[in-house]
Amino acid sequence: MRRPVNPVIPYPTEAVQHTRCVLALSTITVALSLLKPEMLPQLGDLGRQVEKVDRWIDRCADDTQKRRLSSGARRDLDARFHILAGHVGDVQAAAGDASRWTQWTAGMWAGMTFLEDCRNTCPIYFRGLH
């Protein structure tokens, strides 16, 4: 019997897909919340992109809020959010602008990594342009 060249890996269950999407959206939302709204016009293109991402997150939140999180998913997300809260405190306590922007970028990078994971493994929640 021949081995398949590309083994088929099934998508995770709907509950796992939902939890992954909530984590990705929450991580990006936290990172964006560190930028003050009055700063956005000063940031030029970055500020306009942040406003656009805020609108997309609102549309995505409509899809993910239709389903409740299980107690296990809530526990897992709470543990991850506890870790995230420590990093948010680091960003707020950063001494210089360079350090603050570096930590903000790391938070966005983590959120975008989670989002890319969702894009590849969560077909139930990844439909449409948003």
QUIQUISUL-V306817 format. One record per backbone hydrogen bond with DSSP energy under -0.5 kcal/mol. CO is the residue of the C=O (numbers start at 1). NH is the residue of the N-H. If there is no record, write none. Layout:
co=CO nh=NH
co=CO nh=NH
This chain:
co=5 nh=7
co=7 nh=9
co=8 nh=10
co=13 nh=17
co=14 nh=18
co=15 nh=19
co=16 nh=20
co=17 nh=21
co=18 nh=22
co=19 nh=23
co=20 nh=24
co=21 nh=25
co=22 nh=26
co=23 nh=27
co=24 nh=28
co=25 nh=29
co=26 nh=30
co=27 nh=31
co=28 nh=32
co=29 nh=33
co=30 nh=34
co=31 nh=34
co=32 nh=35
co=34 nh=36
co=36 nh=39
co=36 nh=40
co=37 nh=40
co=39 nh=42
co=39 nh=43
co=40 nh=43
co=41 nh=44
co=43 nh=46
co=44 nh=48
co=45 nh=49
co=46 nh=50
co=47 nh=51
co=48 nh=52
co=49 nh=53
co=50 nh=54
co=51 nh=55
co=52 nh=56
co=53 nh=57
co=54 nh=58
co=55 nh=59
co=56 nh=60
co=57 nh=61
co=58 nh=62
co=59 nh=63
co=60 nh=64
co=61 nh=65
co=63 nh=66
co=64 nh=67
co=70 nh=74
co=71 nh=75
co=72 nh=76
co=73 nh=77
co=74 nh=78
co=75 nh=79
co=76 nh=80
co=77 nh=81
co=78 nh=82
co=79 nh=83
co=80 nh=84
co=81 nh=85
co=82 nh=86
co=83 nh=87
co=84 nh=88
co=85 nh=89
co=86 nh=90
co=87 nh=91
co=88 nh=92
co=89 nh=93
co=90 nh=94
co=91 nh=94
co=96 nh=100
co=97 nh=101
co=98 nh=102
co=99 nh=103
co=100 nh=104
co=101 nh=105
co=102 nh=106
co=103 nh=107
co=104 nh=108
co=105 nh=109
co=106 nh=110
co=107 nh=111
co=108 nh=112
co=109 nh=113
co=110 nh=114
co=111 nh=115
co=112 nh=116
co=113 nh=117
co=114 nh=118
co=115 nh=119
co=116 nh=120
co=117 nh=121
co=118 nh=122
co=121 nh=12
co=122 nh=125
co=122 nh=126
co=125 nh=127
